[in-house]
Amino acid sequence: MSQLSTLASQASGLCDSHLVPFGGYAVHRAIQRDLSALSEAAERAGFSFSIASAHRDFHRQCLIWNNKFLGVRPVLNAQNEAVDLSVLTPEACVHAIMLYSALPGASRHHFGTDLDVYARNCLPDGQHLQLEPWEYEQGGPFAEFNAWLSEHLGEFGFFRPYQRYQGGVAAEPWHISHRLCAIKMMEAVSVETLAAVIRSHDVAAKHTILQMLPTLYSQYIDNICE
């Protein structure tokens, strides 16, 4: 692999020099102030703002991807049903996984600008966090928190890249992103850079992914809710 710039290495999950600790997780240093303000505002509104996931490095994302492709971890469809990858072509397997899991090197969680969030005090006793859309919909435990986020995220510089399904990644109402900082990170994630990263690592279905990469980039990586 040709030498990546520092920004490209950070955006690909291969370098953590942009990260600082925040509430037991790691986030991009440039979002600290806005994230603190968002969290404090949520707390004033009665929600225990909590992080379920923040930065995830390339190697962790690669392990998730490989385990899904190899059948070690389940792959779910839009109806939350398990997909039998053994009856699918390699290309169809890649699409099935990418509904919910990003390619290693292309996850927005590499950036440190994106987090999965919930309101801890809204989770009923004995119920485990699932990070599934129904939890954030009407009647779900986080419905009020979801409405609050919709109204106030923009005030603190955040948005939801997967607010709704639009032919790529499934809807993820829990996933928030710091708009300006994520845009800068995303500028370093080109098809060419991603191809170089994938070629240099042990990624399941590597050859299939590389053949499909321009399409995958357009459908899943560049296709976000503005």
C-alpha positions in Angstrom: 0.0 0.0 0.0 1.3 3.4 -0.9 1.9 5.7 2.1 -1.4 7.2 3.3 -1.6 10.8 4.5 -2.3 11.2 8.2 -5.8 12.3 7.5 -6.5 9.3 5.3 -5.0 7.0 7.9 -7.2 8.5 10.5 -10.3 8.3 8.3 -9.6 4.7 7.4 -9.3 3.6 11.1 -5.6 2.9 10.9 -4.4 5.8 13.1 -5.8 7.2 16.3 -3.8 10.5 16.6 -7.0 12.5 16.2 -8.8 10.9 19.2 -9.3 12.0 22.8 -11.2 10.3 25.6 -14.8 11.2 26.2 -17.1 9.4 28.7 -15.2 6.1 28.5 -15.0 6.2 24.7 -12.7 7.9 22.1 -13.9 10.7 19.9 -12.3 13.2 17.5 -10.8 16.0 19.5 -12.6 18.6 17.3 -16.1 17.5 18.4 -15.4 17.5 22.2 -17.0 20.9 22.9 -20.1 20.4 20.8 -20.6 16.9 22.1 -20.4 18.1 25.7 -22.9 20.8 24.9 -25.3 18.3 23.3 -25.0 15.9 26.2 -25.6 18.7 28.8 -28.6 20.0 26.9 -30.1 16.5 26.7 -29.5 16.0 30.5 -31.3 19.3 31.1 -34.2 18.0 29.0 -34.4 14.9 31.2 -32.5 12.4 29.2 -29.4 10.6 30.4 -27.4 11.0 27.2 -25.3 7.8 26.8 -22.9 6.5 24.2 -23.3 2.9 23.0 -20.4 3.1 20.4 -18.0 5.8 19.2 -14.6 5.3 17.5 -14.0 1.9 16.1 -10.7 1.1 14.4 -10.0 -0.7 11.2 -9.0 -3.9 12.8 -12.2 -4.1 14.9 -14.3 -3.3 11.8 -12.4 -5.9 9.8 -13.1 -8.6 12.5 -16.8 -7.8 12.4 -16.9 -7.9 8.6 -14.9 -11.2 8.4 -17.0 -12.9 11.1 -20.2 -11.9 9.3 -18.9 -13.1 5.9 -17.7 -16.4 7.4 -21.0 -17.0 9.3 -19.6 -16.5 12.8 -21.8 -13.5 13.4 -25.4 -13.3 12.1 -26.3 -11.1 9.1 -29.8 -9.7 9.3 -32.1 -8.4 6.6 -34.4 -5.3 6.9 -37.0 -7.5 8.6 -34.5 -8.4 11.3 -34.4 -12.0 10.0 -31.1 -14.0 9.7 -29.8 -14.2 6.1 -28.4 -17.5 4.9 -25.2 -16.4 3.1 -24.5 -19.9 1.9 -27.1 -19.7 -0.8 -26.0 -16.2 -2.0 -23.4 -15.2 -4.6 -20.3 -13.4 -3.1 -21.7 -10.1 -4.5 -25.1 -10.7 -2.8 -23.3 -11.5 0.4 -21.5 -8.2 0.3 -24.7 -6.3 -0.2 -26.4 -8.2 2.6 -23.7 -7.4 5.1 -23.5 -3.7 4.1 -27.1 -3.1 4.9 -25.9 -2.8 8.6 -22.1 -3.2 8.6 -19.6 -0.9 6.8 -16.6 -2.1 4.8 -13.4 -2.0 6.9 -11.8 1.3 6.1 -15.1 2.9 5.2 -16.9 3.0 8.5 -17.9 6.5 9.7 -17.0 5.2 13.2 -13.4 5.3 12.1 -13.7 9.1 12.0 -14.3 9.7 15.7 -17.0 12.1 14.6 -19.9 9.6 14.7 -21.5 8.0 17.7 -24.4 5.6 18.5 -26.4 7.3 21.3 -29.4 6.5 23.6 -31.0 7.7 26.8 -30.0 5.4 29.6 -32.8 6.5 31.9 -35.4 5.6 29.3 -34.4 2.0 29.0 -36.9 -0.1 31.1 -35.5 -2.2 33.9 -34.4 -5.6 32.7 -34.4 -4.6 29.0 -31.1 -4.6 27.1 -30.2 -2.0 24.5 -30.7 -3.5 21.0 -30.0 -0.5 18.8 -32.9 -1.4 16.6 -35.3 1.1 14.9 -38.4 0.1 16.9 -36.7 1.4 20.1 -36.7 4.9 18.6 -40.2 4.8 17.0 -43.5 5.7 18.5 -44.1 3.4 21.5 -40.4 2.5 21.9 -38.4 3.4 25.0 -36.4 6.1 23.2 -39.3 7.7 21.2 -39.2 11.0 23.2 -35.4 11.1 23.1 -35.6 10.5 19.3 -38.0 13.5 18.9 -35.7 15.6 21.1 -32.7 14.7 18.9 -34.6 15.5 15.7 -35.4 19.0 17.1 -32.0 19.9 18.6 -29.1 18.0 17.0 -28.5 20.7 14.4 -28.1 23.3 17.1 -24.9 21.6 18.2 -23.5 20.8 14.8 -24.7 17.2 14.5 -27.0 15.3 12.1 -28.1 11.8 11.4 -26.5 10.3 8.2 -28.8 7.3 8.3 -32.0 9.0 9.4 -33.9 7.0 6.8 -33.2 4.1 4.4 -32.5 5.4 0.9 -31.2 2.3 -0.9 -27.9 1.9 1.0 -27.4 1.6 4.7 -30.5 0.7 6.8 -32.1 3.4 8.9 -30.1 4.0 12.2 -31.8 6.7 14.3 -29.2 6.2 17.0 -26.3 7.2 14.8 -25.3 10.8 15.0 -22.5 12.6 13.2 -20.7 15.9 13.7 -21.4 17.5 10.3 -18.4 19.7 9.6 -15.7 17.4 11.1 -17.1 14.4 9.4 -17.1 16.2 6.0 -13.4 16.8 6.5 -12.7 13.2 7.3 -14.9 12.0 4.4 -12.8 14.0 2.0 -10.0 11.5 2.7 -12.0 8.4 1.9 -11.9 8.0 -1.9 -12.5 4.9 -3.9 -8.7 4.8 -4.6 -7.7 5.1 -1.0 -10.2 2.5 0.2 -9.1 0.1 -2.5 -5.5 0.5 -1.4 -6.4 -0.1 2.3 -8.5 -3.2 1.5 -5.8 -4.7 -0.8 -3.3 -4.4 2.1 -5.3 -6.3 4.7 -7.0 -9.6 5.2 -10.6 -8.6 4.4 -13.0 -11.4 3.6 -14.3 -11.3 -0.1 -11.5 -8.9 -0.9 -11.4 -9.6 -4.6 -15.2 -9.3 -4.9 -15.2 -6.1 -3.0 -12.5 -4.5 -5.1 -14.4 -5.4 -8.3 -17.6 -3.8 -6.9 -16.0 -0.9 -5.1 -17.2 2.0 -7.2 -20.8 0.8 -6.9 -20.5 0.1 -3.2 -19.0 3.5 -2.6 -21.9 5.2 -4.4 -24.6 3.1 -2.8 -23.4 2.8 0.8 -20.6 5.1 1.6 -21.4 8.4 -0.2 -25.2 7.8 0.1 -26.2 9.6 3.3 -29.1 11.7 4.5 -28.1 15.3 4.3 
